[in-house]
Amino acid sequence: MAKKYNYNAKMADLILSELMQGKTLSAIIREHKHLPPIDKVFGWFADAEFRSRYDRAREIGYEVMADHILDITDNFQIQEIHSENSDGTSATITRDHIDHRRLQVDARKWLLAKSLPKFANKQNDTELRISVVNDLE
């Protein structure tokens, strides 16, 4: 028989606290095995107070995710590539894992654009204007 998960204030507080740290709901549930499945947490939305707190926690978490974008771009992720040469020797190349970092940033930008309208508007409204002054005259 499937376990029933009624609304639990302690579980809800843990979920909301983790959301405010920029974690995803699925990651929180994976990390804390005692929490209910995601569909049960969504069932708690029937409680208006929980839904309001959840929405606020998500908004804060998305702001934290936006900060994480800078952390990702500012910090190297080292990747080692091992290969065997035709003569039997091996080689190791160490480099920045730029493609992985680019994917992380793009995924966060996509999520933020979908989830935070003000983030999407900032992205779309940004325009570069350059004024050229002719000092030679």
N, C-alpha and C positions, 0 to 999 in steps of 0.2 A: 504494500500500500504506500502511496506517495505521501511524503511528509508534508504536513500543513504548516504554512508560515503565516501566522497572524502578525499584524503590525507590532513591532517591538521597538520601543524608544531607544534602547541602548544600541541595537543594530542600526537603526536609522541615524543616530548621532555619529556612529563610526563611518557609515557610508557618506554622510554629508561632509564630515571632516576630511575624508580622503578625496572627495570630489573637489573640495576647495584647494587641495594641493596640486590640482591639475591632472589627477589620475582619471582614467576612464572607468565607468561602472563595471565593465566586464573584467578589467584588470583587478579592481577591488575585490570582486567576488572570487576571482581565481586565487588571489593572495590570502583571503580570509575564508577558509573552507566552511566555517560555521554559518556564513551568511546565506540567505535564501537565493534561489536562482533569479536571474534578471527579470523574468516575467512576473515573479511574485513581488519583486520590488516595484515594478510598474503598477501592480495591483494596489499598492499602497497609495497611489495617486488619488484614490477616492477620498482620502483624508486631505482636506483643503490645506490644512496647516503644513502637513508634510510636503505637499506639492509646491507650496510657496517657498518653503525652506530649500527644497531640492532645486527649484529653478534658480534661486539666489546662489546656492552652492555651485551649480553648474556655471553660472555667469562668472563667479570669482575664479573658478578652475580654468575657464577659458582664458581669462586674463593672465593667469599663471602660465598657461601653455604658450601664450604669445611671448612672454618673457623667455621661455625655454628656447624659442627660435633663435634668439641671440646667443644663448649658451651653446647651442648646437653649432652655429656658424663660427663662433669664436674659439672653439676647442677642437683640436685634431682628434681623429679616431684612427689609430694606427692599424694598418692591414698588412699582414705578411703573406706573400704569395710564394709558394714553394713549387719548384718545377724540376723535372729530371731532363737532363740533356741527352742527346743521342749517344754521347760517348760514356754515359754512365755516371757522370758527375751531376751534382744537384746545385741548384741556385736558389737563393732566397732574396726576394725584393721586398723592402719595407717602404711603405708609402702611406700617405693620408688616404683614408677611405672616403673620398669626396662624393662618390656616387651615392653611398649610403646616407651621408649627411644631407645631400640634396633631396633624397627621397623623404627623409624625416621632416625636413622643413616644408616641402611641398604638401605632404599629408596634413601637417598642422595648419598650414595656410588654407587649404581646402576646407578643413573642418571648421576653422574660425570664420571663414567667409560664409559658410552655410549656417552656422550657429549664432553668430553675433552680427546682426545687420549693421551695427555701427562700424565693425571691423571691415566688412565688405564695402561699405560706403567710403571709408578712408582709402581703401585700395583703389576703388574706381575713380574717386575724386582727385587723386594725386596727379598732379600735372607738373612737369618740369618746364619752367620758363627761364629762358636765358636772354639777357639783354646785352647787346653788343654796343659798346661805346667806342666810337672812332676817335682816338686821341691823336691821330696823325694830322688832323686838319689844322 
